[in-house]
Amino acid sequence: MLRAARQQEQAVTAKRSWNVVVFSIGGKKLAARTEDVGGVAPWIDPIPVPSRTPFVGAMLAREKDVMPVYDLGTRLAREPEGDTLLCLVARHVDGPMAICIDSVIPSLHNIEVNQIIPSKRMDLETLGSFADEGEDIDIVALQRLGHSRPDSLRS
Amino acid sequence: MSLRGHHKATTATVQTASLLVVRFGKNLCGLPSAGVRGVLTHEEAGRGQSVTAVGITYHDVDLAGRLGTALDPSHPDMRVVLYSNGQTHGAVRVEEVIGMIDVQREECRPLPPQFRQDERTWVSGTTFFQERLVLILSPEWILGELGEVVGTGAGPRALSES
């Protein structure tokens, strides 16, 4: 009984906080829910694809796996920084998608839900934002990246 | 030939895609081989805006430009592929002809669904050749029949490194 109560308490606690991965593009800090991130790997040369889809104009091929590249840096008017850029794999609703990020290793953070401010941004799909060391960090809705309507804050 | 035998022959044909693999910069493209009418060296093709072979005039097609690649005309491996769909005839300058390959249909994949616009008709799909990705181009796009030129976005640092 005590164990069941503890599990319930943990579940409630889990719902009250989000685990997020904080990464950066061109020095600009961004975050994503950990469940929306498929992994981080070294960036490799993308293969250009003629395309009219905004910000989707290349693919990455690792062995026999192919995934499209989402050019979040260009969308944010930022250029990824560092000698060895990294690839953040987004768990997009249409399948995994690669995003080039700064060479700074992403870090894990636990954010209380009451610290998350619903986003009013219309130029980027976000789930909200939170303040960290005086900086507002947008939580990017990786699952819906490229879909124009911003997500609302989920609890 | 029995009907049954004919059916088998048809099935065997559609299970394989025949492609001429060519190189633009570091990237490989597959041209469906049914449209290939010949491959010429730079000297054989000449420096004009068109190439005439066997009574057919093939107009210069800047496929490299549409793929965002600059060709080096002095490159020794450069070739001109004469390409036709029966209506339009194009002379496609490529940096290198890698060779003709037969690919099983199951080894060809469509573009990922994140590519949502006209490119789905420009690029028929992808496959691998010697562990390198090959973009399979549609004959109509190769020949410039599908509209205006749109550049590629290879993402950070890719174009400067290629």
HADDOCK unambig.tbl for C-alpha pairs under 7 A between the chains (distance, minus, plus):
assign (segid A and resid 45 and name CA) (segid B and resid 158 and name CA) 5.76 0.50 0.50
assign (segid A and resid 46 and name CA) (segid B and resid 154 and name CA) 5.86 0.50 0.50
assign (segid A and resid 46 and name CA) (segid B and resid 155 and name CA) 6.91 0.50 0.50
assign (segid A and resid 46 and name CA) (segid B and resid 158 and name CA) 6.32 0.50 0.50
assign (segid A and resid 47 and name CA) (segid B and resid 27 and name CA) 6.75 0.50 0.50
assign (segid A and resid 47 and name CA) (segid B and resid 154 and name CA) 6.10 0.50 0.50
assign (segid A and resid 48 and name CA) (segid B and resid 152 and name CA) 5.69 0.50 0.50
assign (segid A and resid 48 and name CA) (segid B and resid 153 and name CA) 5.89 0.50 0.50
assign (segid A and resid 48 and name CA) (segid B and resid 154 and name CA) 4.27 0.50 0.50
assign (segid A and resid 49 and name CA) (segid B and resid 152 and name CA) 5.58 0.50 0.50
assign (segid A and resid 49 and name CA) (segid B and resid 153 and name CA) 6.98 0.50 0.50
assign (segid A and resid 50 and name CA) (segid B and resid 67 and name CA) 5.98 0.50 0.50
assign (segid A and resid 50 and name CA) (segid B and resid 119 and name CA) 6.41 0.50 0.50
assign (segid A and resid 50 and name CA) (segid B and resid 150 and name CA) 6.60 0.50 0.50
assign (segid A and resid 50 and name CA) (segid B and resid 151 and name CA) 5.91 0.50 0.50
assign (segid A and resid 50 and name CA) (segid B and resid 152 and name CA) 4.48 0.50 0.50
assign (segid A and resid 51 and name CA) (segid B and resid 119 and name CA) 5.05 0.50 0.50
assign (segid A and resid 51 and name CA) (segid B and resid 150 and name CA) 6.89 0.50 0.50
assign (segid A and resid 51 and name CA) (segid B and resid 152 and name CA) 6.05 0.50 0.50
assign (segid A and resid 52 and name CA) (segid B and resid 117 and name CA) 5.87 0.50 0.50
assign (segid A and resid 52 and name CA) (segid B and resid 118 and name CA) 6.40 0.50 0.50
assign (segid A and resid 52 and name CA) (segid B and resid 119 and name CA) 6.46 0.50 0.50
assign (segid A and resid 53 and name CA) (segid B and resid 115 and name CA) 5.98 0.50 0.50
assign (segid A and resid 53 and name CA) (segid B and resid 116 and name CA) 5.99 0.50 0.50
assign (segid A and resid 53 and name CA) (segid B and resid 117 and name CA) 5.61 0.50 0.50
assign (segid A and resid 56 and name CA) (segid B and resid 115 and name CA) 6.57 0.50 0.50
assign (segid A and resid 57 and name CA) (segid B and resid 152 and name CA) 5.62 0.50 0.50
assign (segid A and resid 57 and name CA) (segid B and resid 153 and name CA) 4.39 0.50 0.50
assign (segid A and resid 57 and name CA) (segid B and resid 154 and name CA) 5.85 0.50 0.50
assign (segid A and resid 58 and name CA) (segid B and resid 153 and name CA) 6.01 0.50 0.50
assign (segid A and resid 58 and name CA) (segid B and resid 154 and name CA) 4.83 0.50 0.50
assign (segid A and resid 58 and name CA) (segid B and resid 155 and name CA) 6.82 0.50 0.50
assign (segid A and resid 61 and name CA) (segid B and resid 133 and name CA) 6.70 0.50 0.50
assign (segid A and resid 63 and name CA) (segid B and resid 131 and name CA) 6.51 0.50 0.50
assign (segid A and resid 68 and name CA) (segid B and resid 112 and name CA) 6.66 0.50 0.50
assign (segid A and resid 71 and name CA) (segid B and resid 155 and name CA) 6.04 0.50 0.50
assign (segid A and resid 94 and name CA) (segid B and resid 113 and name CA) 6.08 0.50 0.50
assign (segid A and resid 94 and name CA) (segid B and resid 114 and name CA) 6.32 0.50 0.50
